[in-house]
Amino acid sequence: MANDFKNAIKAGVGTTAVEVYAPPTSKSSILIECDIANKHTSAITASVTVTDVSTSPDTVGYLVKDAPIPVGGSLQAIAGQKIVLEPEDKLKVQTSVNGSADVVCSILEDVNTP
């Protein structure tokens, strides 16, 4: 089984949580990095969550909650550690201002062992 490096990119993320990435039904993935860039004219905050759909009810956990991002700056919400995303888990990002951020994530997809 091949491992595939992928980018997940969402532009204009704002006050509603946006799904940036969800592994396909039959694949596990490893989130390697998640960067959030502030493109607004003032400082913003950002939150990143992971939803574990293998639990009932689904469990939502914060990786970062209301982290400040200065004007023209960025936040490495995930850097150095690895986050395992099981099939159909969800990675979501939300900011304090509508359309204020772009999100770029680096993912290693299809890491299931035969």
ROSE-4610 file (N, C-alpha, C; in Angstrom, 1 decimal, always signed):
// ROSE-4610
residu = [M/M/M/A/A/A/N/N/N/D/D/D/F/F/F/K/K/K/N/N/N/A/A/A/I/I/I/K/K/K/A/A/A/G/G/G/V/V/V/G/G/G/T/T/T/T/T/T/A/A/A/V/V/V/E/E/E/V/V/V/Y/Y/Y/A/A/A/P/P/P/P/P/P/T/T/T/S/S/S/K/K/K/S/S/S/S/S/S/I/I/I/L/L/L/I/I/I/E/E/E/C/C/C/D/D/D/I/I/I/A/A/A/N/N/N/K/K/K/H/H/H/T/T/T/S/S/S/A/A/A/I/I/I/T/T/T/A/A/A/S/S/S/V/V/V/T/T/T/V/V/V/T/T/T/D/D/D/V/V/V/S/S/S/T/T/T/S/S/S/P/P/P/D/D/D/T/T/T/V/V/V/G/G/G/Y/Y/Y/L/L/L/V/V/V/K/K/K/D/D/D/A/A/A/P/P/P/I/I/I/P/P/P/V/V/V/G/G/G/G/G/G/S/S/S/L/L/L/Q/Q/Q/A/A/A/I/I/I/A/A/A/G/G/G/Q/Q/Q/K/K/K/I/I/I/V/V/V/L/L/L/E/E/E/P/P/P/E/E/E/D/D/D/K/K/K/L/L/L/K/K/K/V/V/V/Q/Q/Q/T/T/T/S/S/S/V/V/V/N/N/N/G/G/G/S/S/S/A/A/A/D/D/D/V/V/V/V/V/V/C/C/C/S/S/S/I/I/I/L/L/L/E/E/E/D/D/D/V/V/V/N/N/N/T/T/T/P/P/P]
num = [1/1/1/2/2/2/3/3/3/4/4/4/5/5/5/6/6/6/7/7/7/8/8/8/9/9/9/10/10/10/11/11/11/12/12/12/13/13/13/14/14/14/15/15/15/16/16/16/17/17/17/18/18/18/19/19/19/20/20/20/21/21/21/22/22/22/23/23/23/24/24/24/25/25/25/26/26/26/27/27/27/28/28/28/29/29/29/30/30/30/31/31/31/32/32/32/33/33/33/34/34/34/35/35/35/36/36/36/37/37/37/38/38/38/39/39/39/40/40/40/41/41/41/42/42/42/43/43/43/44/44/44/45/45/45/46/46/46/47/47/47/48/48/48/49/49/49/50/50/50/51/51/51/52/52/52/53/53/53/54/54/54/55/55/55/56/56/56/57/57/57/58/58/58/59/59/59/60/60/60/61/61/61/62/62/62/63/63/63/64/64/64/65/65/65/66/66/66/67/67/67/68/68/68/69/69/69/70/70/70/71/71/71/72/72/72/73/73/73/74/74/74/75/75/75/76/76/76/77/77/77/78/78/78/79/79/79/80/80/80/81/81/81/82/82/82/83/83/83/84/84/84/85/85/85/86/86/86/87/87/87/88/88/88/89/89/89/90/90/90/91/91/91/92/92/92/93/93/93/94/94/94/95/95/95/96/96/96/97/97/97/98/98/98/99/99/99/100/100/100/101/101/101/102/102/102/103/103/103/104/104/104/105/105/105/106/106/106/107/107/107/108/108/108/109/109/109/110/110/110/111/111/111/112/112/112/113/113/113/114/114/114]
x = [+0.8/+0.0/+0.9/+0.6/+1.4/+1.0/+2.0/+1.7/+1.7/+0.7/+0.6/+0.7/+1.6/+1.7/+0.6/-0.1/-1.2/-1.2/-1.7/-1.9/-3.4/-3.9/-5.3/-5.3/-6.0/-5.9/-7.3/-7.6/-8.8/-8.5/-9.1/-8.9/-10.1/-9.9/-11.0/-11.8/-11.1/-11.7/-12.2/-13.3/-13.8/-14.5/-15.6/-16.3/-17.1/-17.3/-17.9/-16.8/-16.8/-15.8/-15.9/-14.8/-14.7/-13.9/-14.4/-13.6/-12.5/-11.3/-10.1/-9.7/-9.9/-9.5/-10.3/-10.6/-11.2/-10.6/-10.0/-9.5/-10.6/-10.3/-11.3/-11.8/-12.9/-13.5/-12.6/-11.7/-10.9/-9.4/-9.1/-7.7/-7.5/-6.4/-5.9/-4.9/-4.8/-3.8/-3.1/-1.9/-1.2/-1.0/-1.5/-1.4/+0.0/+0.8/+2.2/+2.3/+1.6/+1.7/+0.4/+0.0/-1.1/-0.8/-0.8/-0.4/-1.6/-1.8/-2.9/-2.4/-2.7/-2.1/-3.2/-2.9/-3.9/-3.7/-4.8/-4.8/-5.7/-6.1/-7.0/-6.2/-6.8/-6.1/-5.9/-6.3/-6.1/-5.8/-5.4/-5.1/-6.4/-6.2/-7.4/-7.0/-7.9/-7.7/-8.1/-7.5/-7.9/-8.0/-8.9/-9.1/-9.1/-8.4/-8.4/-8.9/-9.8/-10.4/-10.3/-10.3/-10.4/-11.6/-12.4/-13.6/-13.3/-13.5/-13.3/-14.6/-14.9/-16.2/-16.3/-15.3/-15.4/-16.0/-16.2/-16.9/-18.4/-19.2/-20.6/-21.0/-21.3/-21.4/-20.0/-19.9/-18.6/-17.9/-16.6/-15.8/-15.0/-15.2/-14.4/-13.4/-12.1/-11.1/-10.3/-9.9/-9.1/-7.7/-7.1/-5.6/-5.1/-5.8/-5.5/-6.9/-7.0/-8.2/-7.9/-8.5/-8.4/-7.0/-6.1/-4.7/-4.6/-3.9/-3.7/-2.8/-3.2/-2.4/-2.3/-1.1/-0.9/-1.2/-1.4/-1.5/-0.4/-0.7/+0.4/+1.2/+0.8/+1.5/+0.8/+1.4/+0.8/+1.0/+0.3/+0.3/+0.6/+1.6/+1.8/+1.1/-0.2/-1.0/-0.5/+0.0/+0.6/+2.0/+3.0/+4.4/+5.3/+5.9/+6.7/+6.1/+4.8/+4.1/+3.3/+2.9/+2.0/+0.7/-0.4/-1.8/-2.3/-2.8/-3.3/-4.8/-5.2/-6.6/-7.1/-8.1/-8.7/-9.7/-10.1/-11.1/-12.3/-12.5/-13.7/-13.6/-12.5/-12.3/-12.3/-12.5/-12.6/-11.6/-10.9/-10.0/-10.7/-11.0/-11.8/-11.0/-11.2/-10.5/-11.6/-11.5/-12.4/-11.6/-11.9/-11.2/-12.3/-11.8/-12.6/-13.2/-12.7/-13.2/-13.5/-14.6/-15.0/-14.0/-13.7/-12.8/-11.4/-10.9/-9.7/-8.4/-8.6/-7.4/-7.4/-6.2/-5.9/-5.3/-5.6/-5.1/-4.5/-3.2/-2.5/-2.1/-2.5/-2.1/-1.3/-0.3/+0.4/+0.0/-0.3/-0.8/-0.2/+0.1/+0.5/-0.7/-1.2/-2.5/-2.2/-3.2/-3.1/-2.0/-2.1/-1.0/-1.5/-2.6/-3.1/-2.0/-1.9/-1.0/-1.8/-1.3/-2.1/-2.4]
y = [-1.2/+0.0/+1.2/+2.2/+3.4/+4.4/+5.2/+6.3/+7.6/+8.5/+9.6/+10.9/+11.8/+13.1/+14.0/+14.7/+15.6/+16.9/+17.9/+19.2/+19.4/+19.9/+20.3/+21.8/+22.5/+24.0/+24.6/+25.5/+26.2/+27.7/+28.5/+30.0/+30.6/+31.8/+32.6/+32.0/+31.3/+30.7/+31.8/+31.6/+32.6/+32.1/+32.7/+32.5/+31.2/+30.5/+29.2/+28.1/+27.1/+26.1/+25.4/+25.3/+24.8/+23.5/+22.5/+21.2/+21.4/+21.2/+21.4/+20.0/+19.0/+17.6/+16.6/+15.5/+14.3/+13.1/+12.1/+11.0/+10.3/+9.7/+8.9/+7.7/+7.1/+6.1/+4.9/+4.5/+3.3/+3.7/+4.9/+5.3/+6.0/+5.7/+6.5/+7.5/+8.6/+9.7/+10.2/+10.8/+11.5/+13.0/+13.8/+15.3/+15.7/+16.2/+16.5/+18.0/+18.9/+20.3/+21.0/+22.0/+22.8/+24.3/+25.1/+26.5/+27.4/+28.4/+29.3/+30.7/+31.4/+32.7/+33.7/+34.8/+35.9/+36.9/+37.0/+37.9/+39.1/+39.3/+40.4/+41.6/+42.8/+44.0/+44.2/+43.3/+43.3/+41.9/+41.8/+40.5/+39.7/+38.4/+37.5/+36.3/+35.5/+34.3/+33.1/+31.9/+30.7/+29.5/+28.6/+27.4/+26.2/+25.1/+23.9/+22.7/+22.0/+20.8/+19.6/+18.4/+17.1/+16.5/+15.9/+15.2/+13.7/+12.9/+11.5/+10.8/+10.3/+9.8/+8.3/+7.7/+6.3/+6.2/+7.3/+7.3/+7.7/+7.3/+7.6/+8.3/+9.5/+10.5/+10.8/+11.5/+11.9/+12.8/+12.6/+13.4/+14.5/+15.7/+16.8/+17.3/+17.4/+17.9/+19.0/+20.0/+21.2/+20.8/+21.1/+21.1/+22.5/+23.5/+24.9/+25.6/+26.4/+27.2/+28.6/+29.4/+30.9/+31.4/+30.8/+31.2/+32.5/+33.5/+34.8/+34.7/+35.4/+35.5/+37.0/+37.6/+39.0/+39.3/+40.6/+41.0/+40.6/+40.0/+39.5/+38.3/+37.8/+36.6/+35.3/+34.3/+32.9/+32.1/+31.1/+30.2/+28.8/+28.1/+26.7/+26.0/+25.6/+25.0/+23.5/+22.9/+21.6/+21.7/+21.4/+21.5/+20.6/+19.6/+18.7/+17.5/+17.6/+16.4/+15.8/+14.6/+14.0/+13.7/+14.0/+13.7/+12.6/+11.5/+10.4/+10.7/+10.7/+10.8/+9.5/+8.9/+7.7/+7.9/+6.9/+7.1/+8.0/+9.0/+9.9/+10.8/+10.8/+11.9/+13.2/+14.3/+15.6/+16.6/+17.3/+18.5/+19.7/+20.6/+21.8/+23.0/+24.2/+25.4/+26.5/+27.4/+28.5/+29.7/+30.9/+32.1/+33.1/+34.2/+35.2/+36.2/+36.2/+37.2/+36.5/+36.8/+36.2/+36.4/+35.3/+35.4/+35.8/+35.7/+36.3/+35.4/+34.2/+33.3/+32.3/+31.9/+30.8/+29.7/+28.4/+27.3/+26.3/+25.9/+24.9/+23.8/+22.6/+21.4/+20.4/+19.8/+18.7/+17.4/+16.4/+15.2/+14.0/+12.9/+11.7/+10.8/+10.4/+9.7/+8.2/+7.4/+6.0/+5.2/+5.4/+4.8/+3.5/+2.9/+1.6/+0.5/-0.4/-1.5/-2.7/-3.5/-4.6/-5.6]
z = [+0.0/+0.0/+0.0/-0.9/-1.0/+0.0/+0.4/+1.3/+0.4/+0.5/-0.3/+0.5/+0.1/+0.8/+0.1/+0.9/+0.4/+1.1/+0.4/+1.0/+1.1/+2.2/+2.4/+2.6/+1.7/+1.8/+1.8/+2.7/+2.7/+2.8/+1.9/+1.9/+2.5/+3.1/+3.7/+4.8/+5.7/+6.9/+7.8/+8.5/+9.3/+10.6/+10.9/+12.2/+12.3/+11.2/+11.2/+11.0/+11.8/+11.7/+10.3/+9.7/+8.3/+8.4/+7.7/+7.6/+6.6/+7.1/+6.2/+5.6/+6.4/+5.9/+6.7/+6.0/+6.6/+5.8/+6.4/+5.7/+4.9/+3.8/+3.1/+4.0/+3.6/+4.4/+4.8/+3.9/+4.2/+4.5/+4.8/+5.0/+6.3/+6.9/+8.1/+7.5/+8.2/+7.8/+9.0/+8.7/+9.7/+9.4/+10.3/+10.1/+10.5/+9.6/+9.9/+10.3/+9.6/+9.9/+9.6/+10.3/+10.0/+10.3/+9.2/+9.3/+9.0/+9.8/+9.6/+9.5/+8.3/+8.0/+8.2/+8.9/+9.1/+8.0/+7.2/+6.1/+6.3/+7.6/+7.9/+8.3/+8.5/+8.8/+10.3/+11.1/+12.6/+13.1/+14.3/+15.0/+15.0/+14.9/+15.0/+16.0/+16.3/+17.0/+16.2/+16.4/+15.7/+16.6/+16.2/+16.9/+15.9/+16.3/+15.5/+16.3/+15.7/+16.4/+15.6/+16.3/+15.6/+16.2/+15.2/+15.6/+15.4/+16.5/+16.4/+16.2/+15.0/+14.6/+15.1/+15.6/+16.0/+17.4/+18.1/+19.4/+19.2/+20.2/+20.1/+21.4/+21.5/+20.3/+19.9/+18.7/+18.2/+19.3/+19.5/+20.4/+19.7/+20.2/+19.6/+20.6/+20.1/+21.0/+20.3/+21.1/+20.6/+20.5/+19.4/+19.3/+19.7/+19.3/+19.7/+19.9/+20.9/+21.2/+21.3/+20.5/+20.5/+20.6/+19.8/+19.7/+18.9/+19.5/+18.7/+17.5/+16.5/+15.3/+14.9/+15.0/+14.7/+13.2/+12.9/+11.5/+10.7/+9.6/+8.6/+9.2/+10.3/+10.9/+10.6/+11.1/+11.0/+12.3/+12.4/+13.5/+13.0/+13.6/+13.3/+14.4/+14.1/+15.0/+15.3/+14.3/+14.4/+13.8/+14.6/+14.1/+15.0/+14.5/+15.3/+15.8/+16.2/+16.7/+15.5/+15.6/+14.6/+15.2/+14.4/+14.8/+13.9/+14.5/+13.7/+13.5/+12.2/+11.9/+11.3/+12.0/+11.5/+10.4/+9.7/+8.6/+9.1/+8.3/+8.5/+9.7/+10.4/+11.4/+10.7/+11.4/+10.8/+11.5/+10.7/+11.1/+10.7/+11.7/+11.4/+12.0/+11.3/+11.8/+11.8/+12.8/+12.9/+13.4/+12.9/+13.4/+14.0/+14.5/+15.2/+14.2/+13.0/+12.0/+10.7/+10.1/+8.8/+7.7/+7.0/+5.9/+6.2/+7.4/+7.8/+7.7/+7.4/+7.4/+6.3/+5.9/+5.0/+5.8/+5.5/+6.2/+5.2/+5.6/+4.8/+5.7/+5.4/+6.2/+5.3/+5.9/+5.2/+5.8/+5.0/+5.5/+4.8/+5.5/+5.0/+5.0/+3.8/+3.7/+3.3/+3.7/+3.4/+4.1/+5.4/+6.3/+6.9/+6.4/+7.0/+6.6/+7.6/+7.3/+6.8/+5.9/+5.3/+6.3]
